[in-house]
Amino acid sequence: MNSASDVWSAVISGLEKQLTSTAMTTWFDGTRAVDLKDNIMVICASSDFKRDIIQSRYSDMIKAILEEIFSGECELVVISENDLEEYQLPDPQNPLDSPQFTFEHFVVGPANRFAQAAAMAVANQPGKAYNPLLIYGDSGLGKTHLLYAIGHEVKKRDRSLKVVDIKGDDFTNELIAAIQNATQEAFREKYRTADLLLVDDVQFIAGKVQTQEEFFHTFNTLFEAGRQIVLTSDRPPREMLRLEDRLKTRFEWGLMADIQPPDYETRVAIVKNKADQLGLMLPSGIPEYIAENVTANVRQIEGAVKKIQAYRELIYGEEIELDMIKKVLSDIIRGERDYSPETIIERVAAFYDLPVDSITGQSRVAKIAHARQVSMYLMRKLMDLTLDVIGGYFGNKDHATVLHAIKKIESAVAANPEEADVLRDITSNITNKD
């Protein structure tokens, strides 16, 4: 069954076997499915009176049919046409309902035009145009924006469709929890009944055997049912060295679209677009200054505009001048990072499924020692910290110990492409957190 509408049709067929034609016509003519999520069925009756009768007389009968369909407990919510507008109000906490992540707010330029066109084609004809769609590129260039824009557009067209979004590492975490709690069937039901599956940073499932096995079967189930799959990653499948070949092949079945850093004109347009969203008036020349000096990615450009707004409201008042902009953005223009040594340790610990304090402690267990060495290596590579400063984060390790750790990881990366791929994944997880 592809949607709430399909399920409701099956329920109506079940009711027709138990009720008279008069009862069906009187109470169920004009009823329709509105939503189906996490085994909660929402239906809409044509009047408040019918809503109340269905709820009081027939809800147990409907729930019994639903439970037979899904082989498990189900809940029923009955609303009327008068309730519908309130029910369908978007959830501002859900990125799929956020006006920020729409096609209207995505600034198109030469570096992303192909990916944007592909995303719109998929949103207009999910399951028919380009399945799967894989959008790849470096951090902060708009991959996640396009992913959510597809979901936003699909939900706007038909809220009864089941849209599921997940990050690659969260898919692994949910699978682990399902195994621990013996709820694998519910886990599979969630993903394998989706009409649209959106997976952000899919590269993080690489190297995880059981996760890849589960995702392989999920992919096959959805693809064979003609349901749309959209993926994002920081690289094309062929460069995911620890990704199983059968998944690489499937990721390449549909369309792959890359996004490159925006050019100067697009950066100016992004600055103006973000300022408009925030209600911020930027004098002539200011957008151009920002575009010339903040060039790394879209997220950094948008962050610069947000910072200007905050400083204007909290410190400088209404007037915005170039000298003020130079002061406000001095850290960003110098290459301000949105991560710290603590962030690096946390991300490494999460990748290896270890407590943070085990890495910063004194344990000599091989897995923990390796994670500690990786943390030291990444602090040096990403932040160019001195050896003594790095050692301070690990119980004041001396200069020689830190240097030995860094050289050991450097040698491992040089000798083993898969080790390099692991470091690339961890680095992406540090720098690519939305």
C-alpha positions as CSV (number, residue, x, y, z in Angstrom):
1,M,0.0,0.0,0.0
2,N,1.5,3.2,-1.1
3,S,-0.4,5.9,0.9
4,A,-3.0,6.6,3.5
5,S,-5.6,6.6,0.7
6,D,-4.7,3.0,-0.2
7,V,-5.0,1.9,3.4
8,W,-8.4,3.7,3.8
9,S,-9.7,2.0,0.7
10,A,-8.9,-1.3,2.3
11,V,-10.6,-0.2,5.5
12,I,-13.8,0.7,3.5
13,S,-13.8,-2.7,1.9
14,G,-13.5,-4.3,5.3
15,L,-16.4,-2.2,6.7
16,E,-18.6,-3.0,3.7
17,K,-18.5,-6.7,4.8
18,Q,-19.7,-5.8,8.3
19,L,-22.2,-2.9,7.8
20,T,-25.3,-2.4,5.8
21,S,-25.2,-0.3,2.6
22,T,-27.4,2.3,4.3
23,A,-24.9,2.7,7.2
24,M,-22.0,3.0,4.7
25,T,-23.7,5.6,2.7
26,T,-25.0,7.6,5.7
27,W,-21.8,7.7,7.7
28,F,-18.8,7.0,5.3
29,D,-19.7,8.8,2.0
30,G,-17.3,11.6,1.7
31,T,-14.8,10.4,4.2
32,R,-11.2,10.4,3.1
33,A,-7.7,9.7,4.4
34,V,-5.6,12.6,5.5
35,D,-2.5,11.1,7.0
36,L,-0.8,7.9,8.1
37,K,2.3,8.1,10.2
38,D,3.8,5.8,12.8
39,N,0.6,3.6,12.6
40,I,-1.7,6.5,13.4
41,M,-4.5,6.8,10.8
42,V,-6.1,10.2,10.4
43,I,-9.4,10.4,8.4
44,C,-11.7,13.3,7.6
45,A,-15.5,13.2,7.7
46,S,-17.6,15.7,5.8
47,S,-19.3,17.1,8.9
48,D,-18.8,17.4,12.7
49,F,-21.8,15.2,13.2
50,K,-20.5,12.4,11.1
51,R,-17.1,12.8,12.8
52,D,-18.7,12.3,16.2
53,I,-20.7,9.2,15.1
54,I,-17.8,7.5,13.4
55,Q,-15.6,8.2,16.5
56,S,-18.3,6.8,18.9
57,R,-19.8,3.9,17.0
58,Y,-17.2,2.7,14.5
59,S,-13.7,3.5,15.8
60,D,-13.2,0.1,17.4
61,M,-14.3,-1.6,14.2
62,I,-12.0,0.5,12.1
63,K,-9.0,0.0,14.4
64,A,-9.5,-3.7,14.3
65,I,-9.3,-3.6,10.5
66,L,-6.2,-1.4,10.6
67,E,-4.5,-3.8,13.1
68,E,-5.2,-6.7,10.8
69,I,-3.7,-4.8,7.9
70,F,-0.5,-3.8,9.8
71,S,-0.3,-6.9,12.1
72,G,0.0,-4.6,15.1
73,E,-1.6,-2.0,17.2
74,C,-3.0,1.1,15.4
75,E,-4.6,4.4,16.5
76,L,-7.4,6.3,14.8
77,V,-7.9,10.0,14.7
78,V,-11.2,11.3,13.2
79,I,-11.5,14.9,12.2
80,S,-14.0,16.9,10.1
81,E,-13.6,19.3,7.3
82,N,-13.9,22.1,9.9
83,D,-10.8,20.7,11.7
84,L,-8.8,20.1,8.5
85,E,-7.1,23.5,8.2
86,E,-6.0,23.4,11.8
87,Y,-4.7,19.9,11.5
88,Q,-2.7,20.6,8.4
89,L,-0.9,23.6,9.9
90,P,2.8,23.0,9.3
91,D,5.1,22.1,12.2
92,P,7.8,24.8,12.4
93,Q,10.2,22.3,14.1
94,N,10.0,20.0,11.2
95,P,12.4,21.0,8.4
96,L,10.0,19.5,5.9
97,D,7.4,22.1,6.9
98,S,9.9,25.0,7.3
99,P,9.6,27.7,4.7
100,Q,13.4,28.1,4.9
101,F,13.9,24.8,3.1
102,T,11.9,25.3,-0.1
103,F,12.7,25.7,-3.7
104,E,11.6,29.3,-3.5
105,H,14.4,30.1,-1.1
106,F,17.1,28.1,-2.9
107,V,19.3,30.5,-4.9
108,V,20.2,29.0,-8.2
109,G,23.5,29.6,-10.0
110,P,25.8,27.8,-12.5
111,A,27.3,25.6,-9.8
112,N,24.0,24.1,-8.6
113,R,21.5,24.6,-11.5
114,F,21.6,20.9,-12.6
115,A,21.1,19.6,-9.1
116,Q,18.2,22.0,-8.5
117,A,16.5,21.0,-11.8
118,A,16.8,17.4,-10.9
119,A,15.4,17.9,-7.5
120,M,12.4,19.8,-8.9
121,A,11.8,17.0,-11.4
122,V,11.7,14.4,-8.6
123,A,9.4,16.6,-6.5
124,N,7.0,16.9,-9.4
125,Q,7.0,13.2,-10.3
126,P,8.3,11.1,-7.3
127,G,9.1,7.6,-8.2
128,K,9.0,8.3,-11.9
129,A,11.8,10.8,-12.7
130,Y,15.3,9.8,-11.6
131,N,15.1,7.1,-8.9
132,P,17.2,7.2,-6.9
133,L,18.5,10.8,-7.0
134,L,21.9,11.3,-5.4
135,I,23.1,14.9,-4.8
136,Y,26.7,15.2,-3.7
137,G,29.2,17.9,-2.9
138,D,31.2,19.5,-0.1
139,S,29.8,20.7,3.1
140,G,27.5,23.7,3.2
141,L,26.6,24.0,-0.5
142,G,22.9,23.3,-0.3
143,K,22.5,19.5,-0.6
144,T,20.3,19.3,2.6
145,H,18.3,22.3,1.4
146,L,17.4,20.5,-1.8
147,L,16.7,17.3,0.0
148,Y,14.1,19.0,2.3
149,A,12.7,21.1,-0.5
150,I,11.8,17.9,-2.3
151,G,10.0,16.6,0.8
152,H,8.3,20.0,1.4
153,E,7.0,20.0,-2.2
154,V,5.8,16.4,-2.1
155,K,4.0,17.0,1.2
156,K,2.4,20.2,-0.1
157,R,1.0,18.3,-3.0
158,D,-0.3,15.4,-1.0
159,R,-0.1,15.3,2.8
160,S,-1.3,11.7,2.8
161,L,2.0,10.5,1.4
162,K,4.4,9.1,3.9
163,V,7.7,11.1,3.8
164,V,10.5,9.8,5.9
165,D,13.8,11.7,6.4
166,I,16.9,10.5,8.3
167,K,20.6,11.2,8.5
168,G,22.9,8.3,7.6
169,D,24.4,8.1,11.1
170,D,21.0,8.3,12.7
171,F,19.8,5.4,10.6
172,T,22.6,3.3,12.2
173,N,21.6,4.6,15.7
174,E,18.0,3.7,15.2
175,L,18.9,0.2,13.9
176,I,21.1,-0.4,17.0
177,A,18.2,0.7,19.2
178,A,15.8,-1.6,17.3
179,I,18.1,-4.5,17.8
180,Q,18.6,-3.8,21.5
181,N,14.8,-3.5,22.0
182,A,13.8,-6.3,19.7
183,T,11.8,-3.8,17.5
184,Q,13.3,-4.5,14.1
185,E,9.9,-5.1,12.5
186,A,8.7,-1.6,13.6
187,F,12.0,-0.2,12.3
188,R,11.5,-1.9,8.9
189,E,7.9,-0.8,8.8
190,K,8.9,2.8,9.2
191,Y,11.3,2.9,6.3
192,R,10.0,0.2,3.9
193,T,6.5,1.7,3.7
194,A,7.7,5.2,2.9
195,D,6.4,6.9,-0.3
196,L,9.5,9.2,-0.2
197,L,12.7,8.3,1.6
198,L,15.2,11.2,2.2
199,V,18.6,10.2,3.5
200,D,21.1,13.0,4.3
201,D,24.8,12.2,4.4
202,V,24.3,8.6,3.3
203,Q,28.1,8.1,3.3
204,F,28.0,7.5,7.0
205,I,26.4,4.0,6.5
206,A,29.6,2.9,4.8
207,G,31.8,0.4,6.7
208,K,28.9,-0.6,9.0
209,V,28.0,-4.2,7.9
210,Q,24.6,-4.6,9.5
211,T,23.5,-1.1,8.6
212,Q,24.4,-1.6,5.0
213,E,22.6,-4.9,5.0
214,E,19.4,-3.3,6.3
215,F,19.7,-0.3,4.0
216,F,20.2,-2.6,1.0
217,H,16.9,-4.4,1.7
218,T,15.1,-1.1,2.4
219,F,16.4,0.3,-0.9
220,N,15.3,-2.7,-2.8
221,T,11.8,-2.8,-1.3
222,L,11.2,0.9,-2.0
223,F,12.7,0.8,-5.5
224,E,10.8,-2.2,-6.6
225,A,7.5,-0.6,-5.3
226,G,8.2,2.5,-7.4
227,R,8.7,4.7,-4.4
228,Q,11.2,7.6,-4.5
229,I,14.6,7.6,-2.8
230,V,16.7,10.7,-2.5
231,L,20.2,10.7,-1.1
232,T,22.9,13.2,-0.3
233,S,26.6,12.6,0.3
234,D,29.9,14.4,0.3
235,R,31.2,12.4,-2.6
236,P,30.1,10.1,-5.4
237,P,29.6,6.4,-4.6
238,R,32.7,5.2,-6.4
239,E,34.8,7.3,-3.8
240,M,33.0,5.7,-0.8
241,L,35.7,3.0,-0.4
242,R,34.0,1.2,2.5
243,L,30.6,1.1,0.8
244,E,29.5,-2.3,-0.4
245,D,29.6,-2.7,-4.2
246,R,26.0,-3.7,-4.4
247,L,25.0,-0.4,-2.7
248,K,27.4,1.6,-4.9
249,T,25.7,0.1,-8.0
250,R,22.2,0.9,-6.7
251,F,23.1,4.5,-5.8
252,E,24.2,5.0,-9.4
253,W,21.0,3.5,-10.9
254,G,19.2,6.8,-11.1
255,L,20.7,10.2,-11.5
256,M,23.8,11.7,-9.7
257,A,24.0,15.5,-9.5
258,D,26.9,17.4,-8.0
259,I,27.0,20.8,-6.4
260,Q,30.0,23.1,-6.6
261,P,30.9,26.2,-4.5
262,P,28.9,29.2,-5.7
263,D,30.5,31.8,-7.9
264,Y,30.6,35.5,-7.0
265,E,27.3,36.5,-8.6
266,T,25.5,33.6,-6.9
267,R,27.1,34.6,-3.5
268,V,25.8,38.1,-3.9
269,A,22.3,36.7,-4.6
270,I,22.5,34.4,-1.6
271,V,23.4,37.4,0.7
272,K,20.5,39.4,-0.6
273,N,18.1,36.5,-0.4
274,K,19.0,35.7,3.2
275,A,18.8,39.4,4.2
276,D,15.3,39.6,2.7
277,Q,14.3,36.5,4.7
278,L,15.5,38.2,7.9
279,G,14.0,41.6,7.1
280,L,17.5,43.1,7.0
281,M,18.2,46.1,4.8
282,L,21.8,46.0,3.5
283,P,23.1,49.2,1.9
284,S,24.6,49.1,-1.6
285,G,28.1,47.6,-1.6
286,I,27.6,45.5,1.6
287,P,26.3,42.4,-0.2
288,E,29.2,42.7,-2.6
289,Y,31.8,43.0,0.2
290,I,30.4,39.9,1.9
291,A,30.4,37.9,-1.4
292,E,34.0,38.9,-2.1
293,N,35.3,37.9,1.4
294,V,33.1,35.0,2.5
295,T,33.6,32.4,-0.1
296,A,33.7,28.9,1.5
297,N,30.1,27.8,1.2
298,V,26.5,28.8,1.4
299,R,26.1,28.0,5.1
300,Q,29.0,30.3,6.0
301,I,27.5,33.1,3.8
302,E,24.1,32.8,5.5
303,G,25.8,32.7,8.9
304,A,27.6,36.0,8.1
305,V,24.2,37.7,7.3
306,K,22.7,36.3,10.6
307,K,25.7,37.6,12.5
308,I,25.2,41.1,11.0
309,Q,21.6,41.1,12.0
310,A,22.4,40.0,15.6
311,Y,25.0,42.7,16.0
312,R,22.7,45.3,14.5
313,E,19.9,44.5,17.0
314,L,22.1,44.0,20.1
315,I,24.9,46.5,19.7
316,Y,25.0,48.8,16.7
317,G,21.3,49.7,16.3
318,E,19.7,50.3,12.9
319,E,22.6,51.8,11.0
320,I,24.8,49.4,9.0
321,E,28.1,50.7,7.6
322,L,31.0,49.0,5.9
323,D,33.3,49.6,8.9
324,M,30.8,47.9,11.2
325,I,30.6,44.9,8.7
326,K,34.4,44.5,8.7
327,K,34.5,44.3,12.5
328,V,31.5,41.9,12.8
329,L,32.8,39.5,10.1
330,S,36.5,39.7,11.0
331,D,36.5,36.2,12.5
332,I,34.6,34.7,9.6
333,I,36.8,36.3,7.0
334,R,39.9,35.0,8.8
335,G,38.3,31.5,8.5
336,E,36.4,31.1,11.7
337,R,35.5,27.4,12.4
338,D,32.3,26.1,13.8
339,Y,34.0,23.3,15.6
340,S,36.5,23.0,18.5
341,P,38.9,20.5,20.0
342,E,36.0,19.3,22.1
343,T,33.9,18.8,19.0
344,I,36.6,16.7,17.4
345,I,36.8,14.4,20.4
346,E,33.0,14.1,20.6
347,R,32.7,13.2,16.9
348,V,35.5,10.7,17.1
349,A,34.0,9.1,20.2
350,A,30.6,8.9,18.5
351,F,32.1,7.3,15.3
352,Y,33.8,4.6,17.3
353,D,30.9,4.2,19.7
354,L,33.0,5.1,22.7
355,P,32.4,7.4,25.8
356,V,34.2,10.7,25.5
357,D,36.0,10.3,28.8
358,S,37.5,7.0,27.6
359,I,39.3,8.8,24.9
360,T,40.6,11.6,27.1
361,G,41.5,9.1,29.9
362,Q,44.3,6.7,30.3
363,S,42.9,3.4,28.9
364,R,45.3,1.4,26.7
365,V,42.6,-0.8,25.1
366,A,43.5,-0.9,21.4
367,K,40.2,0.6,20.1
368,I,40.3,3.5,22.6
369,A,44.0,4.2,22.0
370,H,43.4,4.3,18.3
371,A,40.5,6.7,18.7
372,R,42.7,8.9,20.9
373,Q,45.4,9.0,18.2
374,V,42.8,9.8,15.6
375,S,41.6,12.7,17.7
376,M,45.1,14.1,18.1
377,Y,45.8,13.7,14.4
378,L,42.6,15.6,13.5
379,M,43.3,18.4,16.0
380,R,46.6,18.9,14.3
381,K,45.2,18.6,10.7
382,L,42.0,20.7,11.1
383,M,43.1,23.3,13.7
384,D,46.9,23.3,13.5
385,L,47.2,23.3,17.2
386,T,50.6,22.9,18.8
387,L,51.6,19.4,20.2
388,D,51.6,20.7,23.7
389,V,48.1,22.2,23.4
390,I,46.8,18.9,21.9
391,G,48.4,16.9,24.7
392,G,46.5,19.1,27.2
393,Y,43.2,17.6,26.1
394,F,44.4,14.1,26.9
395,G,45.7,14.3,30.4
396,N,48.7,16.4,29.6
397,K,50.3,14.0,27.2
398,D,53.8,15.1,26.4
399,H,55.1,16.4,23.1
400,A,56.7,13.1,22.1
401,T,53.5,11.1,22.8
402,V,51.3,13.4,20.7
403,L,53.9,13.4,17.8
404,H,54.0,9.6,17.8
405,A,50.2,9.4,17.7
406,I,50.0,11.8,14.7
407,K,52.8,10.0,12.8
408,K,51.2,6.6,13.4
409,I,47.9,7.8,11.9
410,E,49.7,9.5,9.0
411,S,51.4,6.2,8.2
412,A,48.1,4.3,8.5
413,V,46.4,6.7,6.1
414,A,49.3,6.5,3.6
415,A,49.4,2.7,3.6
416,N,45.7,1.9,3.7
417,P,43.1,3.6,1.4
418,E,40.3,2.4,3.7
419,E,41.8,4.1,6.7
420,A,42.0,7.3,4.7
421,D,38.3,6.8,3.9
422,V,37.5,6.4,7.6
423,L,39.4,9.7,8.4
424,R,37.5,11.4,5.6
425,D,34.1,10.2,7.1
426,I,35.1,11.4,10.6
427,T,36.3,14.7,9.2
428,S,33.0,15.2,7.3
429,N,31.1,14.4,10.5
430,I,33.0,17.2,12.3
431,T,32.7,19.9,9.6
432,N,29.3,19.0,8.1
433,K,27.0,19.1,11.1
434,D,23.8,21.2,10.3
